[in-house]
Amino acid sequence: MVRRLVPLVLLAVALGPTTARAQEGFEREVEGFGFAVNLAFAPNGTMFVADKDSGEIRIVRDGELLDDPFATLPVQVTVNETGLLGVAVDPAFPDEPWVYAYYTGTDVQNHLVRIRADGDRGTEIQPLLDLLPATAGWHNGGDLAFGPDGKLYVAVGDGHDGSRSQDPNGIGGRILRLNPDGSVPDDNPLGPGNSTFALGIRNSFGLCFDPETGELWETENGPTEWDEINLIRAGGNYGWPEHLGPGGDPEFVPPVLAFQDPIVVTGCAGSVADGGLFFGEGYSGNLHRMVLPGPGADDTTPVDEVIGTFDGGVTDVEQDADGSLWVVTPTALYRQTGRIQGVSPSPSVRPGEEEPQSALVTVGGLLIAGVLVGGLLLMRSRLLRR
């Protein structure tokens, strides 16, 4: 079926605007950002967006970007991996009125802070953790995610020094697990007082929890090869700088999916148990879906497919409370409004419901039907003449 649709796809691309075709199933919902890199939802649906180079946390409510930023942090921007890099919202918001941010400060140091919300404005900024210096400019990490356990998970890059990633007592090249106030949980896998949840990480741009299984997924960027999608285990070692990609020493956790040619994998969202895990590419703007084979399948290789392309690159992917995807690009937010190559706005079609036909299939069917009907009429006309 896919092969039969290819000529129609090419026809649609040739005849229609490229951007409309590339973003089928999505609408450009919000624009006006300088360099948006991260999106977090509050429980009431309010969106907080990290605008990297300005240091502004912007609020989007009911599809409208508010004029005034929620907060502006004193960022240092030297390269694309510095500035305001991550944002998260306390899952008990607004009862716990905290918005979290990871940023590179003007002191050329990475910081984790939380900001008290008073309506739509941030007031008190509470420092939680001073992280690696950003003197190299690269591999700062910065993505934040709250887990179903109520803990805050923080992706920290290796700061361009791979040796940090294998130090069990270090703070670089790993995923941290913290209490909401920045303290270290007593039940962390490497022992009391150790903030590390997993190590052996190089340069992650994406953390996301599967809403169905509660599992933590991470996207990892290799140097010249082997970008990875990793299922994070408590206390797991993911190999950097000793190894990246499949195989390797048994003490290292292998990736679930790996790309030998780097794609600059960024944010992630979704559920492998319901619709697939979605993740973006930073440069090409491709949106991927990874589907795991079912129990008992002969082939255990994950299926990866590109389901959309967005101008300017994809910097983050999130799901709202209804299960619809949101895609973040540097200048705009895109909301899923229709079916995208078998993916409906909610992650899956409910039992008993019919799957709606995509516009492409409908148009293709009409074209084919028109050709067949036209051919039959022509044949009938010739027969009547005889």
VMD Tcl script that draws the C-alpha trace (Angstrom):
set ca {
  {0.00 0.00 0.00}
  {2.80 2.41 0.79}
  {4.40 1.87 -2.59}
  {1.13 2.56 -4.39}
  {0.74 5.83 -2.58}
  {4.23 7.09 -3.45}
  {3.28 8.57 -6.86}
  {0.36 10.43 -5.24}
  {2.66 11.78 -2.56}
  {5.08 13.04 -5.19}
  {2.21 14.58 -7.10}
  {0.95 16.37 -4.02}
  {4.43 17.70 -3.28}
  {4.87 18.89 -6.83}
  {1.50 20.66 -7.02}
  {1.11 22.05 -3.50}
  {3.18 24.18 -1.11}
  {6.01 22.16 0.38}
  {5.45 23.32 3.96}
  {1.75 22.39 3.92}
  {2.52 18.95 2.59}
  {5.39 18.40 5.04}
  {3.22 19.29 8.03}
  {0.13 17.32 7.09}
  {-1.95 16.65 10.20}
  {-0.53 19.67 12.08}
  {-1.42 23.34 12.34}
  {1.01 26.15 13.08}
  {-0.65 27.15 16.32}
  {1.69 29.69 17.98}
  {4.56 31.77 16.65}
  {6.68 34.69 17.74}
  {9.64 32.95 19.40}
  {13.31 33.74 18.86}
  {14.67 30.23 19.49}
  {12.16 27.97 21.26}
  {13.79 24.77 22.51}
  {11.57 23.27 25.22}
  {7.89 23.02 26.10}
  {6.21 21.99 29.37}
  {2.50 21.69 30.17}
  {0.93 22.67 33.47}
  {-1.92 20.39 34.62}
  {-4.48 23.02 33.52}
  {-3.11 23.05 29.96}
  {-1.09 26.27 30.22}
  {2.15 25.95 28.27}
  {5.56 27.22 29.36}
  {8.07 27.62 26.53}
  {11.83 28.10 26.92}
  {13.15 30.72 24.46}
  {16.83 29.84 24.45}
  {18.71 32.95 23.38}
  {16.57 35.54 25.17}
  {16.40 33.57 28.42}
  {12.64 34.12 28.48}
  {10.09 31.61 29.71}
  {6.97 32.41 27.70}
  {3.39 31.44 28.52}
  {0.90 30.17 25.94}
  {-2.73 29.97 27.02}
  {-5.67 28.98 24.82}
  {-3.43 29.15 21.77}
  {-2.24 32.70 22.48}
  {1.30 33.77 23.33}
  {1.09 36.22 26.23}
  {2.84 39.55 25.69}
  {4.96 39.50 28.83}
  {7.36 36.67 29.67}
  {6.78 34.66 32.82}
  {10.43 35.16 33.71}
  {13.72 36.21 32.11}
  {16.90 34.50 33.20}
  {20.41 36.00 32.80}
  {21.70 33.71 30.05}
  {25.06 33.49 28.34}
  {24.75 32.51 24.67}
  {27.94 31.59 22.87}
  {26.87 28.62 20.72}
  {23.63 26.75 20.00}
  {23.99 24.58 23.11}
  {24.03 27.44 25.64}
  {21.28 29.68 26.97}
  {17.93 28.68 28.45}
  {17.87 24.96 27.72}
  {15.03 23.34 29.68}
  {11.76 24.02 31.47}
  {9.43 21.90 33.61}
  {6.33 22.51 35.72}
  {5.62 20.97 39.11}
  {2.98 18.24 38.60}
  {1.01 19.69 41.55}
  {0.92 23.17 39.96}
  {-0.57 25.62 40.96}
  {-0.81 24.24 44.51}
  {2.94 23.86 44.27}
  {3.54 27.04 42.24}
  {6.97 26.20 40.85}
  {8.35 26.35 37.32}
  {11.80 24.80 36.85}
  {14.53 25.97 34.47}
  {17.99 24.84 33.37}
  {20.15 27.59 31.89}
  {23.68 28.76 31.14}
  {24.29 31.91 33.19}
  {26.36 34.97 32.46}
  {28.92 33.46 34.86}
  {29.42 30.76 32.17}
  {28.02 28.15 34.55}
  {24.97 25.93 34.11}
  {22.28 26.32 36.76}
  {19.11 24.55 37.86}
  {16.55 26.86 39.48}
  {12.87 26.98 40.27}
  {10.71 30.08 39.98}
  {7.65 30.79 42.09}
  {4.58 31.66 40.03}
  {2.28 34.47 41.05}
  {-0.41 34.40 38.39}
  {1.35 34.74 35.04}
  {4.53 36.22 36.47}
  {7.51 34.58 38.08}
  {8.66 36.14 41.33}
  {11.20 34.43 43.59}
  {14.00 32.56 41.80}
  {15.29 29.76 44.01}
  {18.68 28.21 43.09}
  {18.66 24.42 43.35}
  {21.94 23.23 41.85}
  {25.07 24.65 40.24}
  {26.06 22.32 37.43}
  {29.04 22.09 35.07}
  {30.87 25.15 33.79}
  {29.97 25.94 30.19}
  {33.40 27.11 29.10}
  {33.47 24.65 26.19}
  {30.01 25.80 25.09}
  {28.90 22.31 24.06}
  {27.29 19.26 25.68}
  {25.38 21.07 28.40}
  {22.24 18.92 28.31}
  {19.36 20.71 29.99}
  {16.17 18.74 29.46}
  {13.93 18.32 32.51}
  {11.08 15.91 33.26}
  {9.00 15.03 36.29}
  {8.47 11.31 36.76}
  {5.37 9.49 38.01}
  {7.20 9.23 41.35}
  {7.10 13.03 41.69}
  {10.88 13.35 41.33}
  {12.65 15.72 38.96}
  {14.93 14.12 36.34}
  {17.66 16.26 34.80}
  {19.79 15.52 31.70}
  {23.33 16.81 32.17}
  {25.86 16.69 29.31}
  {29.52 15.83 29.72}
  {30.63 19.45 29.15}
  {32.86 18.24 26.30}
  {34.85 16.03 28.68}
  {33.86 12.38 28.29}
  {35.73 11.24 31.40}
  {33.03 12.89 33.52}
  {30.43 10.43 32.25}
  {32.03 7.42 33.97}
  {32.67 9.04 37.37}
  {29.99 7.58 39.69}
  {30.35 10.52 42.07}
  {30.42 13.24 39.41}
  {27.70 15.50 38.09}
  {28.36 15.54 34.33}
  {27.38 13.08 31.60}
  {24.38 11.59 33.38}
  {20.75 11.82 34.37}
  {20.08 13.19 37.85}
  {17.12 12.34 40.09}
  {16.15 15.01 42.59}
  {13.39 15.91 44.99}
  {11.38 18.95 43.89}
  {13.33 21.13 46.33}
  {16.65 20.05 44.78}
  {17.65 17.65 47.55}
  {18.75 14.07 46.82}
  {16.23 11.25 47.40}
  {17.32 8.59 49.87}
  {16.39 5.79 47.46}
  {18.57 6.85 44.52}
  {20.25 3.83 42.86}
  {23.88 4.76 43.67}
  {23.13 5.37 47.33}
  {22.09 8.17 49.68}
  {23.58 11.53 48.85}
  {24.30 10.57 45.20}
  {22.08 12.43 42.74}
  {22.92 10.11 39.81}
  {20.09 8.04 38.35}
  {22.00 6.81 35.26}
  {25.45 7.58 33.84}
  {27.52 7.13 30.69}
  {25.59 9.89 28.88}
  {27.26 12.18 26.34}
  {24.89 14.89 25.10}
  {21.16 14.45 25.61}
  {18.48 16.78 24.27}
  {15.46 14.73 25.34}
  {13.91 13.09 28.42}
  {10.34 11.83 28.49}
  {8.23 9.48 30.58}
  {5.89 6.98 28.96}
  {2.45 7.87 30.36}
  {1.29 4.25 30.06}
  {4.28 2.33 31.44}
  {6.02 5.02 33.53}
  {9.34 4.21 31.83}
  {11.93 6.91 31.20}
  {13.25 7.41 27.65}
  {16.29 9.47 26.65}
  {17.68 10.70 23.34}
  {21.47 10.68 22.98}
  {23.70 12.39 20.43}
  {26.95 10.75 19.34}
  {30.03 12.55 18.00}
  {30.31 11.43 14.36}
  {28.11 8.32 14.57}
  {25.56 6.51 16.71}
  {22.73 8.69 17.87}
  {20.57 6.65 20.25}
  {17.14 6.17 21.76}
  {17.65 4.74 25.25}
  {15.33 3.16 27.79}
  {16.77 4.40 31.07}
  {17.23 1.96 33.93}
  {17.96 2.99 37.50}
  {21.72 2.83 37.96}
  {22.33 1.96 34.30}
  {25.58 2.82 32.54}
  {25.08 3.81 28.87}
  {28.70 3.51 27.82}
  {30.06 6.93 26.90}
  {32.96 7.51 26.28}
  {33.88 3.82 26.14}
  {31.12 2.82 23.73}
  {28.15 4.10 21.74}
  {25.73 2.23 19.51}
  {24.71 -1.44 19.61}
  {26.95 -4.15 21.04}
  {29.72 -3.34 23.44}
  {30.60 -4.58 26.89}
  {27.76 -6.31 28.77}
  {28.17 -3.84 31.64}
  {26.78 -1.10 29.34}
  {23.07 -0.81 28.58}
  {22.58 -0.99 24.78}
  {20.28 1.44 22.96}
  {16.80 0.36 21.91}
  {17.28 2.18 18.58}
  {20.50 3.58 17.09}
  {21.39 5.64 14.02}
  {24.91 5.09 12.72}
  {24.69 8.31 10.71}
  {23.86 11.07 13.22}
  {20.45 12.75 12.89}
  {20.73 15.17 15.88}
  {17.92 13.59 17.86}
  {16.08 16.02 20.17}
  {12.91 15.92 22.28}
  {10.64 12.91 22.75}
  {7.08 12.10 23.83}
  {4.48 9.35 23.60}
  {4.04 5.75 24.66}
  {5.53 2.60 23.19}
  {2.47 0.84 24.64}
  {-0.02 3.10 22.85}
  {0.84 4.62 19.48}
  {4.63 4.75 19.61}
  {7.43 6.96 20.89}
  {7.87 10.20 18.94}
  {11.12 12.14 18.63}
  {12.53 14.93 16.50}
  {15.59 15.76 14.42}
  {17.25 19.06 15.17}
  {18.53 19.93 11.70}
  {16.37 18.18 9.11}
  {13.11 18.81 10.97}
  {11.96 15.20 10.67}
  {9.48 13.84 13.20}
  {9.96 10.12 13.90}
  {7.77 7.45 15.40}
  {9.32 4.33 16.96}
  {7.09 1.29 17.43}
  {8.26 -1.76 19.34}
  {7.32 -5.25 18.14}
  {4.58 -7.00 20.10}
  {5.14 -9.86 22.56}
  {6.24 -13.07 20.85}
  {7.23 -11.35 17.60}
  {9.91 -13.15 15.58}
  {11.61 -9.88 14.65}
  {12.39 -7.83 17.76}
  {13.79 -4.87 15.80}
  {11.93 -1.59 16.53}
  {10.18 0.00 13.57}
  {11.22 3.61 12.95}
  {9.41 5.85 10.46}
  {9.43 9.54 9.59}
  {5.87 10.87 9.84}
  {6.42 14.57 9.18}
  {8.93 17.31 8.44}
  {9.02 20.82 9.90}
  {10.87 23.92 8.75}
  {13.79 25.01 10.93}
  {14.28 21.70 12.75}
  {12.43 20.05 15.62}
  {13.69 21.06 19.07}
  {11.09 19.35 21.27}
  {8.04 17.08 21.14}
  {5.32 16.96 23.81}
  {1.85 15.50 24.33}
  {-1.02 17.40 25.92}
  {-3.56 15.94 28.34}
  {-5.74 14.80 25.42}
  {-2.86 12.86 23.86}
  {-2.35 15.19 20.89}
  {1.23 15.88 19.81}
  {2.86 19.28 19.91}
  {6.03 19.90 17.90}
  {8.39 22.71 18.82}
  {10.54 24.43 16.20}
  {12.77 27.47 16.86}
  {10.07 29.93 15.82}
  {6.70 28.17 16.27}
  {4.60 25.51 17.99}
  {2.64 23.05 15.86}
  {-0.41 21.22 17.19}
  {-1.63 17.91 15.84}
  {-5.11 18.43 14.41}
  {-5.58 15.45 12.14}
  {-4.40 12.01 11.30}
  {-0.70 11.73 10.36}
  {0.17 8.52 8.53}
  {-1.89 6.31 10.80}
  {-1.54 8.41 13.97}
  {-4.71 10.08 15.20}
  {-4.76 13.16 17.48}
  {-5.25 10.87 20.47}
  {-2.52 8.18 20.54}
  {-4.72 5.36 19.25}
  {-8.17 4.61 17.91}
  {-10.42 3.37 20.70}
  {-11.91 -0.15 20.42}
  {-15.08 -0.15 18.39}
  {-14.24 3.04 16.50}
  {-13.46 3.12 12.80}
  {-10.16 4.60 11.76}
  {-10.77 7.77 9.74}
  {-9.33 7.82 6.25}
  {-6.50 10.23 5.62}
  {-6.99 13.04 3.13}
  {-4.25 11.58 0.94}
  {-5.97 8.20 0.69}
  {-9.34 9.85 0.06}
  {-8.00 12.06 -2.73}
  {-6.06 9.15 -4.17}
  {-9.16 7.00 -4.12}
  {-11.18 9.68 -5.88}
  {-8.50 10.09 -8.55}
  {-8.35 6.37 -9.18}
  {-12.14 6.11 -9.20}
  {-12.34 9.00 -11.66}
  {-9.86 7.34 -13.99}
  {-11.76 4.03 -13.85}
  {-15.15 5.66 -14.43}
  {-13.75 7.72 -17.29}
  {-12.26 4.62 -18.87}
  {-15.53 2.70 -18.58}
  {-17.49 5.55 -20.17}
  {-15.00 5.77 -23.04}
  {-15.19 2.02 -23.59}
  {-19.01 2.14 -23.51}
  {-19.01 4.97 -26.07}
  {-16.78 3.01 -28.45}
  {-18.93 -0.10 -28.10}
  {-22.07 1.87 -28.85}
  {-20.43 3.32 -32.00}
  {-19.70 -0.22 -33.17}
}
mol new
graphics top color blue
foreach p $ca { graphics top sphere $p radius 0.5 }
foreach p [lrange $ca 0 end-1] q [lrange $ca 1 end] { graphics top cylinder $p $q radius 0.2 }
display resetview
